[in-house]
Amino acid sequence: GVGYAPKGGFSIQGQGQTSRLATVGNSSEVAAGDNAPAPAAGSRSAAPAAGSCSAAELRELQALLEGAMLCNDSVLASSSEGGKATYTPLGAPTEVALLTVCLKAGIDQKQLKLAKPRVASVPFESEHKFMATVHEEGPPVAAAAGTASRKHIIFVKGAPDRLMPLCKSQVASNDVSAPHATLDLAIWQEQQAALSSKGLRVLALCRAELPDGEDLSALNPAAILSRGKFLSMVMLLAILDPPREEAITAIQVAHSAGIQVKMITGDHALTALAIGGMLGIAGKGQVFTGPEID
């Protein structure tokens, strides 16, 4: 897998910050060994960035990942100097990691955003732990002729424990265009627990088609939470942001001086426990969630 590391660079799964993609019955990794996203889709060297994917599998992966690029407020800006391309992250490191995976899968960011423009959004808030964007999708010709309107697709990205209760279905056979299947909640909870226990920060990516004529100006967190089960689970995205060596050293120094170190984080309890183990502060494996402390 590959992800953007705040301290710079990309790495292969198991050697640094990584991203893993989990869909029903499948776990994918987008592999690369340098800090440059893949060339634009269609070029000769775009396919190897997605590892051993066949052409059909790559198209499926790109369709699944569209929401990770569209439901995203960060930027990975590119520039060229002396014939060498450089990439500058602007925004949240987690979102930049998702952009990187999308680019390495060969998605053309400019083309995608032109084809599916954003028409509404709900910014991320720590209280709700998700963000949402609405995009137009479908042929614009019919809409212009007055025979039909373009569909409005909402993408929601955030904490799995907040989004799973809003899901009624899931993408079937990795095909977002096919009829969706009934949600198998146990599979997703199992995947989340397995990924979190490895110290990975897990995000859920969901989508749904909104009813024609819905007033998008009224879209807000409360409106999304009050809809009941309306989303379809697309995938889980998991990112490892390993502790810095200097942080581990600092904790060792603190321990040698008799200082107890506690960690407060917004991550899932299993993720926090795994990171605590890497830092040497997991103790007897105790971890407390916000509601338990309250």
Disulfide bonds with the S-S distance in Angstrom:
none
